[in-house]
Amino acid sequence: MLARHNRSREMDYKKLVMLTLYAKNVKETIPAHVLKQIKEAIDNE
């Protein structure tokens, strides 16, 4: 069960990274406060 949770969390993290990369392609810069919020969300998981 724990392995499934870890895989799910890893997939969520990968999706978040891909969305961030996509946003970076759409917009030249991502504000620092947004990146900080993303980091805090990942750290609090």
C-alpha positions as CSV (number, residue, x, y, z in Angstrom):
1,M,0.0,0.0,0.0
2,L,2.8,2.4,0.9
3,A,4.6,1.7,-2.4
4,R,1.4,2.6,-4.3
5,H,1.2,5.8,-2.4
6,N,4.8,6.7,-3.2
7,R,4.3,5.9,-6.9
8,S,1.2,8.1,-6.9
9,R,3.0,10.9,-5.2
10,E,5.9,10.6,-7.6
11,M,3.5,10.8,-10.6
12,D,1.8,13.8,-9.1
13,Y,5.3,15.4,-8.7
14,K,6.1,14.6,-12.3
15,K,2.9,16.1,-13.5
16,L,3.6,19.3,-11.5
17,V,7.0,19.5,-13.0
18,M,5.6,19.1,-16.5
19,L,2.9,21.7,-15.9
20,T,5.6,24.1,-14.6
21,L,7.7,23.5,-17.7
22,Y,4.7,24.1,-19.9
23,A,3.9,27.3,-18.0
24,K,7.5,28.4,-18.5
25,N,7.1,27.9,-22.3
26,V,3.9,29.9,-22.3
27,K,5.2,32.7,-20.2
28,E,8.8,33.9,-20.2
29,T,9.2,33.9,-16.5
30,I,7.4,32.4,-13.5
31,P,7.2,34.8,-10.5
32,A,9.3,33.8,-7.6
33,H,6.3,33.7,-5.2
34,V,4.6,31.1,-7.4
35,L,7.7,28.9,-7.5
36,K,7.9,29.2,-3.7
37,Q,4.3,28.1,-3.4
38,I,4.9,25.1,-5.6
39,K,8.0,24.2,-3.5
40,E,6.0,24.5,-0.2
41,A,3.2,22.4,-1.6
42,I,5.7,19.7,-2.5
43,D,7.5,19.9,0.8
44,N,4.3,19.7,2.8
45,E,3.1,16.5,1.0
